[in-house]
Amino acid sequence: MEKFALCLLLFFIGVCQSVWAQSPIETKPIDQIHDTINKPNTNMRTLEELINKEDPGWPVVQEWIEKAKNKIEVLPCEKSKAEETLLHTQVTTRSLMGAVIYETGGLLVDNGWIRILGSGSEKMKRSLDEWNRGKTFSEYGEPAPYLLVADDAIGGFYAINGGFFGKDAGNIYYFAPDMVQWIPMEMGYSQFLLFCFETDMDEFYPNLRWKGWQDEVKVLNPDYAYSFVPFLWSREGKDIEEVSRRAIPIGELYDFNMDLQNTLNNRQSE
């Protein structure tokens, strides 16, 4: 498994470098998001301080979406909910994460295979702040070891490191359900958006897409994901065409996968 993880990591880095090299657009700073999520927030900034009208990040995201190779669906949001989510996350709209939160209910990538969290919508109820509460922190303003920012249809999760995974705070990690491991992606949030918009996901998810997945996933509730039997990480679950799948609430799948990872880690340390 360790050898496979190394190969997957090298593939991640190669894909990311290719995307960055081809992108004609410069990424914007993430507004020191890692400082926001891994330190106690004793002085919460006001909405007026968080909304940047001089240099907003949303036009950059819009331009990337217009040029994206993958299909991107921008979910609408309610202004009051967007403002609330922005206040809870304490990132400015100059950052691309703040822009996605404030301007969208979320982004659905490649027929909904990847779901990037925003401030929630009718189609995808979850907002970034509410989704993390009770998982990565208990109350708003508390430091978070990591922040969940996106997930996929097969129960994989993307998170910004707040110090839990190592010293590369601010970088994205991916929880691979076929490995039950968090894998470093060697990129920040801005580059992660480019990765989602530009990457051939058939190459990024080798052997994890079944025939006809597009028709199933495009009607899948974005607050759900597939649970597989046998498990994707098991020897019997390596052929995606031979396993059975069932859509369950994404929260249940997250809890199960985290418990499973802890169990496996404890066994390895014994």
VOTORKOL-444043 format. One record per residue (C-alpha): x, y, z. Coordinates in steps of 0.001 Angstrom, whole numbers, plus 500000, padded with zeros to 6 digits. Example, Ala and Ser with C-alpha at 12.3 -4.5 7.8 and 13.67 -1.06 7.14 Angstrom:
2
+--------+--------+--------+
:     xx :     yy :     zz :
+--------+--------+--------+
: 512300 : 495500 : 507800 :
: 513670 : 498940 : 507140 :
+--------+--------+--------+
This chain:
270
+--------+--------+--------+
:     xx :     yy :     zz :
+--------+--------+--------+
: 500000 : 500000 : 500000 :
: 502883 : 502416 : 500801 :
: 504405 : 501874 : 497347 :
: 501047 : 502567 : 495718 :
: 500617 : 505718 : 497815 :
: 504002 : 507000 : 496633 :
: 503073 : 506343 : 493000 :
: 499759 : 508134 : 493473 :
: 501492 : 511111 : 495107 :
: 503935 : 511406 : 492214 :
: 501006 : 511278 : 489797 :
: 499225 : 514047 : 491763 :
: 502282 : 516284 : 491551 :
: 502703 : 515626 : 487836 :
: 499071 : 516476 : 487110 :
: 499236 : 519660 : 489175 :
: 502448 : 520870 : 487564 :
: 500929 : 520263 : 484139 :
: 497793 : 522246 : 485025 :
: 499772 : 525182 : 486446 :
: 502090 : 525276 : 483453 :
: 499168 : 525414 : 481005 :
: 497142 : 528002 : 482910 :
: 497476 : 531525 : 481456 :
: 496069 : 533054 : 484635 :
: 498005 : 533918 : 487749 :
: 496598 : 532580 : 490992 :
: 495657 : 534933 : 493813 :
: 496846 : 534637 : 497415 :
: 494618 : 532618 : 499715 :
: 494525 : 535355 : 502356 :
: 496550 : 533271 : 504821 :
: 493690 : 530802 : 505263 :
: 495871 : 528462 : 507304 :
: 496239 : 531229 : 509898 :
: 492466 : 531534 : 510026 :
: 491722 : 527854 : 510557 :
: 494476 : 526777 : 512953 :
: 494486 : 529688 : 515416 :
: 491811 : 530800 : 517893 :
: 489875 : 533708 : 516408 :
: 489457 : 536089 : 519340 :
: 488844 : 539159 : 517179 :
: 486257 : 538207 : 514566 :
: 486337 : 540511 : 511560 :
: 483128 : 542228 : 510496 :
: 481364 : 541646 : 507195 :
: 482555 : 545049 : 505985 :
: 486152 : 543998 : 506628 :
: 485716 : 540666 : 504846 :
: 484045 : 541933 : 501661 :
: 486742 : 543329 : 499366 :
: 485251 : 545568 : 496683 :
: 488566 : 546893 : 495349 :
: 490172 : 543578 : 494404 :
: 487586 : 540769 : 494612 :
: 488567 : 537225 : 493750 :
: 485326 : 536258 : 492013 :
: 486196 : 537699 : 488543 :
: 489268 : 535434 : 488540 :
: 487153 : 532381 : 489359 :
: 484625 : 533362 : 486695 :
: 487350 : 533621 : 484069 :
: 488713 : 530210 : 485027 :
: 485224 : 528692 : 484813 :
: 484687 : 530160 : 481345 :
: 487955 : 528582 : 480164 :
: 487563 : 525317 : 482091 :
: 487991 : 521994 : 480313 :
: 485569 : 520297 : 482699 :
: 481883 : 521120 : 482996 :
: 481329 : 523459 : 485953 :
: 477904 : 524179 : 487435 :
: 477728 : 527293 : 489615 :
: 475044 : 526892 : 492264 :
: 473140 : 530038 : 493265 :
: 473179 : 531266 : 496844 :
: 471148 : 533473 : 499143 :
: 472862 : 536708 : 500167 :
: 472083 : 536332 : 503870 :
: 473434 : 532775 : 503933 :
: 476544 : 533803 : 501995 :
: 477223 : 536608 : 504472 :
: 476750 : 534263 : 507427 :
: 479129 : 531665 : 505961 :
: 481734 : 534333 : 505220 :
: 481553 : 535600 : 508805 :
: 481954 : 532094 : 510198 :
: 484937 : 531234 : 508001 :
: 486598 : 534663 : 508391 :
: 488200 : 534747 : 504936 :
: 487921 : 537799 : 502704 :
: 486374 : 537867 : 499262 :
: 489771 : 538810 : 497872 :
: 490784 : 535188 : 498410 :
: 489363 : 532665 : 495975 :
: 487895 : 530598 : 498776 :
: 486115 : 533658 : 500140 :
: 484903 : 534453 : 496628 :
: 483456 : 530953 : 496149 :
: 481758 : 531150 : 499558 :
: 480291 : 534620 : 499020 :
: 479283 : 534325 : 495370 :
: 478104 : 530706 : 495103 :
: 476176 : 527988 : 496847 :
: 478965 : 525694 : 495680 :
: 480502 : 524389 : 492457 :
: 479754 : 521031 : 490824 :
: 482630 : 519750 : 488700 :
: 482474 : 517183 : 485880 :
: 478768 : 516283 : 486072 :
: 478858 : 516620 : 489855 :
: 481693 : 514165 : 490444 :
: 483488 : 516758 : 492612 :
: 481506 : 519091 : 494863 :
: 483284 : 522290 : 495988 :
: 481586 : 523808 : 499020 :
: 480256 : 527351 : 499074 :
: 477471 : 528846 : 501175 :
: 474888 : 526196 : 500340 :
: 471958 : 526146 : 497922 :
: 468682 : 524414 : 497218 :
: 470507 : 521722 : 495235 :
: 473413 : 521248 : 497673 :
: 472288 : 522112 : 501184 :
: 475719 : 521975 : 502815 :
: 477634 : 525186 : 503412 :
: 481360 : 525106 : 504136 :
: 480989 : 526397 : 507687 :
: 478106 : 524138 : 508753 :
: 479666 : 521090 : 507104 :
: 482861 : 521486 : 509143 :
: 481152 : 522243 : 512443 :
: 481185 : 519109 : 514561 :
: 483771 : 517481 : 512305 :
: 486871 : 519668 : 512287 :
: 485850 : 522096 : 515051 :
: 483086 : 522394 : 517655 :
: 482250 : 526101 : 517649 :
: 482897 : 528929 : 515191 :
: 486100 : 530789 : 515979 :
: 487873 : 527684 : 517262 :
: 491084 : 526537 : 515525 :
: 490579 : 523674 : 513072 :
: 493216 : 520981 : 512426 :
: 491980 : 520936 : 508840 :
: 489053 : 522364 : 506890 :
: 486922 : 520281 : 504535 :
: 486425 : 522247 : 501309 :
: 485254 : 519661 : 498757 :
: 484423 : 515998 : 498241 :
: 483565 : 513575 : 495464 :
: 480903 : 511063 : 494503 :
: 482891 : 508049 : 495740 :
: 483482 : 509320 : 499269 :
: 486798 : 511091 : 498811 :
: 487395 : 514332 : 500718 :
: 489525 : 517413 : 500018 :
: 490763 : 519440 : 502985 :
: 493009 : 522428 : 503680 :
: 495699 : 521510 : 506177 :
: 495551 : 523553 : 509369 :
: 498526 : 521741 : 510880 :
: 497013 : 518294 : 511423 :
: 498762 : 516684 : 508447 :
: 502161 : 518331 : 508841 :
: 503987 : 521620 : 508457 :
: 502591 : 522468 : 505000 :
: 499665 : 524434 : 506467 :
: 497413 : 525896 : 503786 :
: 497943 : 523009 : 501370 :
: 495244 : 520638 : 500141 :
: 495090 : 516971 : 501141 :
: 492886 : 514310 : 499564 :
: 491358 : 511428 : 501499 :
: 491447 : 508528 : 499031 :
: 488680 : 506002 : 499847 :
: 490489 : 503227 : 497965 :
: 493526 : 503704 : 500228 :
: 491945 : 505022 : 503459 :
: 494712 : 507638 : 503611 :
: 495110 : 511400 : 503385 :
: 497389 : 512176 : 500432 :
: 499226 : 515534 : 500062 :
: 498406 : 517279 : 496803 :
: 501216 : 519859 : 496984 :
: 498901 : 522796 : 496204 :
: 496883 : 525526 : 497880 :
: 493213 : 526368 : 497355 :
: 493714 : 528533 : 494262 :
: 495672 : 525791 : 492520 :
: 493058 : 523280 : 493673 :
: 490387 : 525195 : 491764 :
: 492548 : 525080 : 488645 :
: 493089 : 521379 : 489226 :
: 489318 : 520812 : 489339 :
: 488668 : 522931 : 486265 :
: 491488 : 521648 : 484046 :
: 492383 : 518067 : 485023 :
: 491243 : 515028 : 483057 :
: 489441 : 513317 : 485922 :
: 489514 : 509958 : 484156 :
: 493276 : 510057 : 484673 :
: 493051 : 511327 : 488244 :
: 490555 : 508623 : 489220 :
: 491975 : 505592 : 487379 :
: 489826 : 502463 : 487767 :
: 487349 : 504311 : 489989 :
: 484746 : 505228 : 487376 :
: 482292 : 502622 : 486170 :
: 480529 : 502428 : 482815 :
: 477649 : 504873 : 482758 :
: 478797 : 506810 : 485823 :
: 477903 : 510123 : 484157 :
: 474166 : 509348 : 484027 :
: 474148 : 508264 : 487673 :
: 476287 : 511021 : 489143 :
: 474599 : 513923 : 487376 :
: 471337 : 513083 : 489183 :
: 473028 : 512176 : 492484 :
: 472162 : 514471 : 495379 :
: 475422 : 516415 : 496063 :
: 474862 : 515861 : 499778 :
: 475177 : 512112 : 499164 :
: 477995 : 509865 : 497935 :
: 478376 : 506205 : 497035 :
: 479212 : 503496 : 499525 :
: 480740 : 500392 : 497945 :
: 480646 : 496724 : 498894 :
: 483172 : 495174 : 498917 :
: 485129 : 498238 : 500075 :
: 487263 : 499941 : 497432 :
: 490380 : 499473 : 499569 :
: 489885 : 495716 : 499864 :
: 491346 : 493140 : 497509 :
: 487840 : 492119 : 496473 :
: 486857 : 495718 : 495719 :
: 489543 : 496584 : 493184 :
: 487271 : 496058 : 490150 :
: 484825 : 498972 : 490168 :
: 482556 : 497122 : 487724 :
: 482111 : 494202 : 490121 :
: 481279 : 496020 : 493370 :
: 477793 : 497089 : 494433 :
: 477142 : 500731 : 495293 :
: 474509 : 502628 : 497235 :
: 474069 : 506368 : 497729 :
: 474126 : 507409 : 501394 :
: 474379 : 510803 : 503156 :
: 477912 : 512150 : 502777 :
: 478097 : 512841 : 506516 :
: 477593 : 509152 : 507305 :
: 480302 : 508231 : 504827 :
: 482730 : 510761 : 506299 :
: 482191 : 509464 : 509834 :
: 482597 : 505860 : 508708 :
: 485791 : 506558 : 506757 :
: 487385 : 508514 : 509610 :
: 486523 : 505759 : 512102 :
: 487907 : 503166 : 509703 :
: 491142 : 505098 : 509245 :
: 491586 : 505441 : 513003 :
: 490984 : 501714 : 513473 :
: 493511 : 500767 : 510801 :
: 496088 : 503220 : 512178 :
: 495666 : 501814 : 515685 :
: 496178 : 498283 : 514405 :
: 499359 : 499299 : 512600 :
: 500742 : 500951 : 515744 :
: 500127 : 497883 : 517931 :
+--------+--------+--------+
